[in-house]
Amino acid sequence: MSANPDAFQEALEATLPILQSMTKNLRPKPKATRTSLENLKASLPSSFEKPIETAGDRHKTPQPVIPITSDKDDGRLGKLEILKKSILTCTRCPHLVASRTQVVYGVGNPYAELLFVGEAPGEEEDLRGEPFIGKAGQLLTKIIGAMEYTRDDIFIANILKCRPDMPDRESGNRKPKPAEMATCLPWLTQQIELIKPKVIVALGLTAVEGLLGEPCTMRDIRGKWLDYHGVPLMPTYHPAYLLRNQTLAEKRKVWEDMLLVLEKLGRPISAKQQGYFLEKA
Ligand code: SF4
């Protein structure tokens, strides 16, 4: 009997949201994960290759295809695809593999000049497979918009690509441990080497410490240029911090960091942009 690729793909796509819902609502959690499905998909003939979508994805407007011209494609797309497959099936941290719904690879433009780096996926990101989609993510999207970019122009990734596990029956998110970030960091480093951003923005102290591999204080480093493997690195507050501290002064600090980023990238900065979050005289 010959297999029907479309029917099989449809079955996979129908199964995923059910598993995600079970993962969210049931204790103990089901053992099947997105990684299991990715492994299953990887075992199929190439004609089955089609991205697995979440239920939410099916209601989204299709993402614009990033134009690939022969003079622009330097081979990174193929290399990133191979890297993505390795990351999505990574099992270096058994305790995180046991608790994750899926690996959160990152999202955005493989030719991005600007890369935002966070610390780790939270509960919502773990379920949806995309970084920065909760309330903090929505604020990040607004910051990106104020910089005159869209999420499709830049790239967003985390240092830790699996959600930090939580004690049984506890919800919420925990900070990734230094050892966990050190284990996962080589994946991000490879993404950076292939994407070749001109600037990296580290969102929050944990992200900075994860990149640099050493403790630091936000007071000393925020708004000052650092270096990550030759790429200028701007540390700024995590958007979640701004949600907790909604003063004009704190918003202005982050915005001034973003103005430095725009300046470094050689982007035009309008008078309106210069004036965002300034105290009215
Ligand atoms: S956190 Fe990173 S290194 Fe650990 S299992 Fe996930 S992808 Fe692999």
Residues whose N, C-alpha, C, O or C-beta is under 5 A from the ligand:
A	BS01	SF4	I87 C90 T91 R92 C93 L96 V103 L160 K161 C162 T183 C184
